[in-house]
Amino acid sequence: MNISLFLDHDTWLHRLDPRTKMAGALIVFLMVLCFNDPSFVAGLTAGILAVVFSTRTFPALAKLRYILALLFLFSVVLWPFFLKGPTTIWSWKFLSISRESLLFGIAMGLRLSTFVITGLLFLATTRNEDVTNGLIKMRFPYAAAFALSTALRLVPTFAGTGATVVQAQVSRGLDLESRNIFSRFGKLIPLATPMFISAIRYTNFLAMALESRGFTPDASRTLYYEPVMRKKDWFVLTLLAALLCLSLYLRIGRGIGAVMPGRM
């Protein structure tokens, strides 16, 4: 089963240098952290979703749609009970919800969703080897770049193994359609054993393959693909940097974009 998030399309984002996409993702994270007003965060989320549709990477996002929905739902439900605002809209005994805390919870749900969507967008438009090459060009230690690249490669492999194990057990009569979430979770726990065994076997094979090839992190290497920063990369970075400066000015300089000014 293919759980890989990368989608091989010829779009403007796919053609950008991997360093541009890494820096761009970081800038988007910082912009989202600038605001806790849901209207501002929703604008950033809408912008990221527009990029998702323009690069035809929505199928990768659809694979984690339930996780995104749960992140947003839990944030909206839980945050209002832990914060207090001046405008109370509901109270019962020691529990109360204010307008400001509810808006803050919505903003935090959108913020978490935007973080996940941005990360998925990066993984859906960047090959694993391009991530490694980009990190090396950014002067990251080769061992660290290789470890991160290997981790990104193993995640879809382990996810595919888990999905295969679950499908095999369902074909043998395992009922995972129970409405009781605790019962369903209890049935999934025994399936962790073959997943862990498969993961250990795969990592052992990987270690033997590296050892048999005389893998040495400190050895000098040449790259088959040499990342090159072009004009379009600098344009994208300049545009994102300008948007980040504008976000910082609005939040810090003008105090705009916050329903709770004392919180990030």
Buried (B, 14 or more C-beta within 10 A) or exposed (E): EEBBBBBEEEBEBBEBBBBBBBBBBEBBBBBBBBBBBBEBBBEBBEBBBEBBEEBBBBEBBEBBEEEBEEBBEBBBEEBBEEBEBEEEEEEEEEEBBBBBBBBBBBBBBBBBBBBBBBBBBBBBBBBBBBBBBBBBBEEBEBEEBBEBBBEBBBBBBBBBBBBBBBEEBEEEEBEEEEEEEEEEEEBBEEBEEBBEEBBEEBEEEEEEEEEEEEEEEEEEEEEEEEBEEEEEBEEBBEEBEEBBEEBEEBBEEEEBBBBBEEEE
